[in-house]
Amino acid sequence: MKKLLLGDEAIALGAINAGLSGVYAYPGTPSTEITEYIQNHPLAKERGIHSRWCTNEKTAMEAALGMSYAGKRALVCMKHVGMNVCADAFINSAITGVKGGLIVLAADDPSMHSSQNEQDSRFYAKFALVPCLEPSNQQEAYDMMAYGFDLSEKLGEPIVLRVVTRLAHSRAAVEVTEPMAEKHLSPSTDQWVLLPGIARKKYVKLIEKQDAMKQASAESPFNKTEMSPVKLGILACGIAYNYVKESLGTDANLVKISQYPLPEDKIKALAEKCDELLVIEDGQPVVEELVKGILGAGYPVKGRLTGDLPRTGELTPDNVAKALGKANGAVFVPAKNMAARPPQLCQGCGHRDVYTALNQVLADYPDHRVFGDIGCYTLGALPPFQALSSCVDMGASITMAKGAADAGLFPAVAIIGDSTFTHSGMTGLLDAVNDKSNITVVISDNLTTGMTGGQDSAGTNKYEAICLGLGVELEHVRVVVPLPKNMPEITRVIKEEIEYKGVSVIIPRRECIQTFARHARAKKQ
Ligand SMILES: Cc1ncc(C[n+]2csc(CCOP(=O)(O)OP(=O)(O)O)c2C)c(N)n1
């Protein structure tokens, strides 16, 4: 049976039909739809497949590892920067090894459509010394789930599955297979205890598995060679394969790469028949650098590092065609005189009232800085508010405000969303409490994870208790309702807490107007 599926949906359905027992994830574009699809799928509901959102990517990775330890198949999903958050658990899972199949799905975002950087998750697979799968289309994304779980169980290692935004968020017809049964509970009898004496032995085992991983890549159905008489050889990685085929049709002389470690023999064989190689890969020049090592300094290898493809940003049919020496066909040029429309907070959003109040109070403190965080409220950096001085990574608002306060800056204000606070703000707040730092923290609570489409927020109804538990004093945990009519009260509370020489937390709380409207519609039906 064929189904029209987003790349993300193909991954989700591929996982369910491959006998998945649990998906563990924290939302992040372009990966969010995978978990949402599993949450809503009838078979996943019937089987009771775990699909509730996790507090962050690290808790997700660890829970999935626990499910794998128990012998069942688990999937972890995140956007690329989530790999930084779960890196400790992920890298170490390669040392412990896995029992039930474990796939770590990293959705990369070249061109930073909705991200703070464009790091390439293939580096993480290489860093952890585990295989990486990189589908070139939605069908492969689907097929790679059953294949990946099998490979993971065979090698006893986690497998990284790397997709990019264009694949995650575009649709194609996918041939769907019958669902397999879940694995039975069969906990590992091995000790996954990374004490140095045990870890050293396990690390040697991981190194010993590298040949089997290379062999798997050499035999992979997803890596293949296509030959033609031309002298330019192409290495087409993941989605790049489509752009190459669009430009060259059957005239390509290439190795399609969709499984790592690199299929070295295929690459060497291609290089022998050609005068030079062009590496076409979305993201960073991972393969380009590796291939230079494989072929030696004398062999000409072109790609992003040589300027044949742009050094930054995603691949497009146009920039690939150009690198292949083909005339640029239909090039998309935005219409002239189009007004720029930067993103804005929704009209009626509570974050607006928070910034209106903050700006009003902080006007009296010329040396103030507001350290921001990631979420809808980051838009407070743009006009009309222009309230933020920083936004670096999830949770950094509180800790940066603390560091600046330690340096003597006053007032040092942090603004963080409810989901971001539980994701990685809580630990920083504890540091601030322990150091009695002079900071004012605003947890702008809209009762949801708004930025990524309104997923449940892990700490809803628990924020005051968390702050008190972390040691913030009762009289300095203040709750307000961000509405224009409450402006005198909100500004008074902000002023009082800025003047308090210690840690204070203000929680403006009002439901996101998008989820509010959605809930109201659902009630009517
Ligand atoms: C490490 C990491 N994981 C996930 C994301 C995607 N992301 C950006 S902001 C955000 C949460 C926003 O929710 P919240 O803090 O409640 O603020 P809101 O958008 O609701 O205002 C998420 C999941 C990210 N940027 N970085």
Ligand as a Chemical Component Dictionary entry (heavy atoms), coordinates in Angstrom:
data_LIG
# 
_chem_comp.id                   LIG 
_chem_comp.type                 NON-POLYMER 
_chem_comp.pdbx_formal_charge   1 
_chem_comp.three_letter_code    LIG 
# 
loop_
_chem_comp_atom.comp_id 
_chem_comp_atom.atom_id 
_chem_comp_atom.alt_atom_id 
_chem_comp_atom.type_symbol 
_chem_comp_atom.charge 
_chem_comp_atom.model_Cartn_x 
_chem_comp_atom.model_Cartn_y 
_chem_comp_atom.model_Cartn_z 
_chem_comp_atom.pdbx_ordinal 
LIG C1  C1  C 0 18.343 22.173 22.350 1  
LIG C2  C2  C 0 17.109 22.659 21.693 2  
LIG N1  N1  N 0 16.021 21.879 21.703 3  
LIG C3  C3  C 0 14.875 22.308 21.110 4  
LIG C4  C4  C 0 14.821 23.527 20.506 5  
LIG C5  C5  C 0 13.540 23.975 19.824 6  
LIG N2  N2  N 1 12.851 24.947 20.677 7  
LIG C6  C6  C 0 13.110 26.238 20.596 8  
LIG S1  S1  S 0 12.322 27.106 21.774 9  
LIG C7  C7  C 0 11.570 25.777 22.381 10 
LIG C8  C8  C 0 10.653 25.829 23.567 11 
LIG C9  C9  C 0 9.805  27.014 23.625 12 
LIG O1  O1  O 0 8.856  26.865 24.632 13 
LIG P1  P1  P 0 8.764  27.849 25.837 14 
LIG O2  O2  O 0 10.068 28.000 26.521 15 
LIG O3  O3  O 0 7.639  27.423 26.704 16 
LIG O4  O4  O 0 8.448  29.253 25.153 17 
LIG P2  P2  P 0 7.244  29.672 24.161 18 
LIG O5  O5  O 0 7.702  29.388 22.770 19 
LIG O6  O6  O 0 6.034  28.878 24.566 20 
LIG O7  O7  O 0 7.067  31.116 24.375 21 
LIG C10 C10 C 0 11.945 24.668 21.673 22 
LIG C11 C11 C 0 11.425 23.340 21.943 23 
LIG C12 C12 C 0 15.998 24.312 20.517 24 
LIG N3  N3  N 0 16.069 25.499 19.922 25 
LIG N4  N4  N 0 17.115 23.862 21.129 26 
# 
loop_
_chem_comp_bond.comp_id 
_chem_comp_bond.atom_id_1 
_chem_comp_bond.atom_id_2 
_chem_comp_bond.value_order 
_chem_comp_bond.pdbx_ordinal 
LIG C1  C2  SING 1  
LIG C2  N1  SING 2  
LIG C2  N4  DOUB 3  
LIG N1  C3  DOUB 4  
LIG C3  C4  SING 5  
LIG C4  C5  SING 6  
LIG C4  C12 DOUB 7  
LIG C5  N2  SING 8  
LIG N2  C6  DOUB 9  
LIG N2  C10 SING 10 
LIG C6  S1  SING 11 
LIG S1  C7  SING 12 
LIG C7  C8  SING 13 
LIG C7  C10 DOUB 14 
LIG C8  C9  SING 15 
LIG C9  O1  SING 16 
LIG O1  P1  SING 17 
LIG P1  O2  DOUB 18 
LIG P1  O3  SING 19 
LIG P1  O4  SING 20 
LIG O4  P2  SING 21 
LIG P2  O5  DOUB 22 
LIG P2  O6  SING 23 
LIG P2  O7  SING 24 
LIG C10 C11 SING 25 
LIG C12 N3  SING 26 
LIG C12 N4  SING 27 
# 
